[in-house]
């Protein structure tokens, strides 16, 4: 059980760092929005890319956690 909880703790920590880094990037992009039209277009594109990356990463992490749970409980699907 301790091994399982340590794996879950590592997964949660990696998700936390991902969300924090994404938040920092979004704050930097929000500052850049105030400058020019080119920067506005660039930041809109970057925001879309960051959101897409976040969804892909969270999906991967959830799939990885599901796999760990399946292996831990020895579930066959």
N, C-alpha and C positions, 0 to 999 in steps of 0.2 A: 504494500500500500504506500509506503514511503517513496519507493521508486516511481510509482505512478504520480504521486503528488509533486515530486520534484520535476517530472516531465511536464506536467500541467503548468507548474510555476514558470518553467523556462519558456513555454509557449506564450503565456500571458505577458511575461517580461518583454519578449520580442514584439508582441503586438503593441505594447505600451510605447516602446521606442519608435516603432513605425508611425504611430499616431502623433507622437511628439515631433518627429522630424517632418512629417507632412504638415503639421500645424505651423512650424517655423517657416517652411517654404511658403505656405499660404500667407503668412504675415508679411514676408518679404515681397511677395507679389502684390499684396494690397498696397504697400508703400509705392511700388512702381506704377500703379494705376494712375496716380496723380500727375504723371509727367506728360507724355505726348500721346498722340493717336496711335503711333506705331507701338509704343510701349503698352497701350491699352489692348491692342490686338494681340501682341505677344503674350501679355499676361493672361488674357482670356484663353489662349491656346494652351499656355502652361497649366492653368487651373484645370482645364479639361484633361490634360495628360496626367496631372497629379491625382485627380479623382479616379481616372481609369486605372492608374497604378494601384491606388488604394483598394479598389474593388478586386482587382486581380490578386493582390497580395493577401487580403483578408480571405478571399475564397481559397487560396492555396493553404493558408494557415488552418482554416477550418477543415479542409480535406485532410491535412496532416494530423490534426487533432482527432478527427474521426477514425483515421487509420490506427492511431495509437490506442484509442478506446477499444476499437475492434480487436486489436492484438492483445490488449490487457484482459478483456473479458472473454477472449477466444470465441468471438461471434463469427459465424459463417453466413454470408449473405449471397 
